[in-house]
């Protein structure tokens, strides 16, 4: 499994797509947080990163599918997955190796954003007057959100040989799971189904953790979400192997 993980990670780091994706993500975050008047921290006037943690999920909807779209799609297109499947590895080992490799790349994208926290802390009056606990909770929520979107991207990549189709499918599923259930909870509020759809909403659980409250229900939700999509991936690649 480690060999597959290392191979996948080096493959991602050796491709320009990963660097371009991370670069665009960081550039978009920087422009939205510091230059655009509607979302600028300087215009907002408060030393907090609420704007960043509100915008990052929507940027994740495009960044993460761009990272994961080649996981299985390229293997199937080039025929290298046949060689991988004949190795003494289980389907789960292959899936987890690719999943963890993509997760490392996402962590590489998140680490530079700590500069935003340092900058806001320096700009605060007095210096350092920032709710660090809320920032840590928000980063934890963002990390869990990233792991959930990664499972969606890996799953979408297993369905097709075309990377563009895998990217579009992953973006669509991420968007529906993040904002779609919230919208449906408002539509069906009069039928007392609001709490059901809110319970299925990724955004609802992400916002709950971002408030600094670590609830076991939110952790169970994200673990279950990841397990469902990786389980579908296992069924897809297992069926194709047979």
N, C-alpha and C positions, 0 to 999 in steps of 0.2 A: 504493500500500500504506500509506503514511504517513497518508493521509486516512482510510482505513478504521480504522487503529490509533487515531488521534485521536478519531474518531467513537465507536468502541467504548469507549475509556477514559473519555471524557466521559459516555457513557451509563451506565457503571458507577458513576462518581463522583457522578452526579446522581440516582442511585436510592438509596432508603433501605436497600434490601436489602444493599448492600455495607457500609454503615456499621454496620448491625445485626449482620451476620455477623462483621465485624472486632471489634466491641465485645463480642459474646458470646465470641469466641475469646480475647480478652485478659482478659475477666472470668473465664472458666473457668480459664485459666492462672494468674491471680493467686490465685484461691480454692484451687486444688489445690496450689500451691507454698507458700503462706504461711499458710493458715487450716485446711485439713482435716488433722487429726492424722496420718492414715495416709500422706500424701504430702508433708507440710510439710518444707521445708528446715530450719526452726528445730527441729523434732523430730528430724530426721535427725542433726543435730550436725556435719555436715561441709560445708565451703565448696566445693560443687560443684553443677553444674546437671544431673546425671544424671537426676534426676526429671523435669525439664522436657523433656529430649530423649527421654525414654521416653513421656511423655504426649502430646507435640505431634503425633506421627503419627496418633493416634486422633482428635484434634481436627481435624486436617487432613482426615480422611475425611468430615467433615461440612461444614467451612468451604469447602473448595475446590469440591465439587459445588454448593454454594449460589451460588458466584460464577460458575461456568461453565454452569449449567443453562439460562440464558437466551441463550447465545451464538448457537446456530442455531435452537433451539426457538421463541423469540419472533419471530425473523425469519420463520420459516415460518408461524407462526400469524397474524401480521399481514400477511403477503404482501409484506414489504419485501425479502425475499431475492431475489425475481425482479428487482427494480430493481438490486440489488447485483450479481447474476450477469450482467446485461447490460452492466456497465461494462467497460472494457478492463483487466480484472484476471484473472489466472489463479486457479484454485482454491487453489493453494498460497499465493498472496499473501493471499487472504482468510482462510485458515486461520491462517497465521502472524500476521497482524494481530490477529485475535481472541485467539490464544494469548498473544501478547506483552502485550496489554492486560490480560488476566487475571493474567499474571505480575507486572505492575506493582502490581496491587491486593494480591497475596499478599506482595510485598515491603513494601508499606505496613503490612501486618499484622505482619510480622516485625521491622521496625525498632524499634518500642516495646519489644520484649522484651529489647533490649540493657540496659534498666534493671535487669533481673534479674541480669545479669552484674556490673553496677556495684554493686548492692546486696550481692551475695554477696562481692564483692571487699572491700567496706568492712567486712563482718561478719567476715571471716576474721582469724585470729590467727597471725602478724602480718598487718597490713592488706596486701592485694594478694597473699596467698598462695593463688593460684588457678592451676590448670593452664590457662593461656591457650591453649596449642596444642591441647589436647583440645576446648576450647570452640569454637575456630575450625573444627576438623575437624567437630565436631557441627553447627555452623551450615551448613557446606558440605553435609554429608549431608542436613540438613533442607531446604535449598534444592533439592538434586537430587530429593529425595522429592517436594517440592511441584511441581516441573516434570513429574515422572512422573504425579502425580495430576491435574495440569491437562490432560495429553494424554488421560487417561481421561475427564475431565469434558467436554472438547470433543467427543470421540467420541460419548459418550452423548447429548449434546445434539443431535447431527446425526441421530439415529435417530428422533426423535419431535417432534411439535409441542407436547406437554404438558411443561411445566417440572417438574412434580412427578414424572412418570415418569422424566425425564432425571436428576433428583436422586437418586431411589431406585436407578436402574440404576447410576449412577456410584458411589454409596456401596457398593453390593454388589460391584462389580468391584474397587474400591480395597481393600475388606476381604479379598476372596479373594486378590488378588495380594500383600497384605501379610502376612496370617496364614494363609491357606489352604494355601499351598505348604509352610510350616513344619509344619503339622499332617500333611499328606500325607507329608512326609519321615519322620515318626515312624511313621506307619501302615505304610509300605512299606520300613522300614529292613531288615527281614529278607529282602527281595528285592534288596538291594544297589542300591536306587533312591534312597537317601537323598540322595546328593550331587547327583543330577539335579534333584530337587525343591528342594533348598537353592540350587542355582544359578539356579533360576527365581524364587526368593523375593525380593521387594523388601526385606523386613525384613533378610535376611541381608546384602545389599549395603549397606543403610543403616547397620547396626551396624558393618560393616567400616570404612566411612568415618568413622563417629563415634568410632572408637578413635584417630583421628588418623593413620591409614595410608591414603594416597591411592594406590590400586592402579588401574592402567589397566584391569584387568578390570571393576572396579566402574563406572568411567566408561563403558566400552563397553556395559555392561549397561544403564545408564540411557539412554544415547543410543539404543540399539536399542529399548528399551521405548517411548520417546517416538516414535521413527520408526514403529513398528508401529501404534500407536493413531492417530497423525496420518495414516498411510497408509490405515487403514480409514476415517477421516473423509473423506479425498479420494475414495475409492471410492464412499462413500455419497452425498456431495453431487454428485459427478460423474455418478453414475447418475441421480439425480433431475433434474439439469439436462437430460440427454438425454431 
